[in-house]
């Protein structure tokens, strides 16, 4: 019998998180208490925000259902390790769909991981190799979690940075947002020493350190970190504009086209178009278009049309076609 009420509530919550309905009598037996105590404990969980649904009947059952808010979850060791390894793998390779929110979740999770689980996560990750869809550099998850925590806590961040020419500097920043392009992670931040906004490739960052000094957020010139990054990349490298047409409605195409490519706009006759600009190699863009998993037509530029035609020919020959 569990006489400690908080411990009993945690045990009850752990049982309810199993996706099934629990008869009141079975819960009482598991907890070693009366059914009346179970009912009181269920009421306490509801007061804490856990949506517990009760069913009528001879024995009456309880189950946890989806609610309006996300209450804290209880995870066992295996579940915790699995989530941490998955988030680490995705965050470390800037996979599409793994955004700043995922990195913040990883930072929170690793902050409370017991030493024994932290060791298991590190060991398992070292023994596995994720299959990634991009060609961007890998990043130590610890680097991302430190940076994400500084962003969330509005805390000044100091780090070493290696420029494209190999030169190294020390930077003191007010971190604003982490942005994933699908190939790389970037930090958008206000550089204290240079008194201006900057973007930093996270794979060139080392020794990140949250100073503990809080700051009031400044107003980003564009108001949007992703747009600021896009303009910053365009200023630093030669870019080209592209126009890609997809069959189908814009809303349907948007569900399978990566956000960094652009926003589909209906173009009539059952087609939509995506207009954008990038500094990525044309062959890489052609490959990523193929990986969207549907038909498309390259309208502009002519060089990308030829690149897609050449890639298609190589794929056809590789499959034994004429």
Buried (B, 14 or more C-beta within 10 A) or exposed (E): EBEEEEEBBEBBBEBBBEEEBBBBBBBBEBBEBEBEBBBEBBEBBBEEEBBBBBEEEEEBBBBBEEEEEEEEEEBEEEEBBBBBBBBBBBBBBBBBEBBBEBBBBBBEBBEEBEEEBEEBBBEBBEEEEBEBBBEBBEBBBBBBBBBBBBBBBBBBBBBBBBEEEEEEEEBBBBBBBBBBBBBBBBBBBBBBEEEEBBBBBBBBBEEBEBEEEEBEEEEBEBEEBBEBBBBBBEEEEEBBEBBBBBBBEBEBBBEEBBBBBBEBEBBEEEBBBBBBEBEBEBEBBBBBBBEBEEEBBBBBBEEBBEBBEEBEEEEEEEEEEE
